[in-house]
Amino acid sequence: MKQLILKESSPYERSLIFSVMLTCAGSDKQSICKLLKYYREHHINEPFKFKIQFVNKLLSKTATHRFDNEAW
């Protein structure tokens, strides 16, 4: 998946990929933490619009109130 994301030049398409990844992660905290870490390290400079979409999807698909300090 990382290769697919890195090859994609469109922020919109990357946003869709991250959305699918969040859906696939479900409630698996470890997968969500890995995805958050990857996003923070490699995609923090995405346009604001797409960061907001990512955060909104994260909030709607996960129980963020159950995350520990590692996730945040």
N, C-alpha and C positions, 0 to 999 in steps of 0.2 A: 504494500500500500504506500509506503514511503516513496518508492520510486514513481508511482503513479502521481502522487501529490507533487513531487518535485518537478516532474515533466510538464505538469499542467501550468500554463501561463495565465489562464483566466482566473481572477479572484472568485468570480461567481462559481465556476466549476469546482474550484478547491473548496469553496463553502459547501457545495453539495456533497462532496466526498466526505468532509468532516461531519456533516449531518448524518450520513449513512453510517459512519464509524461510531458516532454517539448512539445511534439506534442499535447497532450491533453489540455495543458494549453492554447495553442494558443496565443492570444493577451491579455489574462486576466492578467493584471499587478499584481493583488493581488495573484493569483495562482503562478505566476512566482516568485514573491518575497518570498512566503512561501517555494517554492522548492529550491531557492537559499540559503535561511537561513538554511533549513534542510541539504542541501548538505554541506554547510560550517561548520555546527556544528557537523555533524556525519560522513562525508566522506571526510574530507579535507586530510586525510592520504592515500587516494587511490593512487595506482601507477600513476606516472606522465602521462603515456600513456593514461590512462582512464580519468584523469582530463582534458587533452587536448581535448579528444573526447567530453567530456561534454561541455567544453567551445565552441568548434567549432559548436556543435549542437545548443547551446544557441544562438550563433551569427547568425546562418543560419535560425533559426526558429522564432526569435523575433526581434523587433525593439529596440535594446539596446540603441540607441541614445535618446530614449524617456524615459528611466528609470530615476527615481529621486534618490536622495541621499540614501533613505531607501534601495533601491534595491542593491546599490553598497556598 
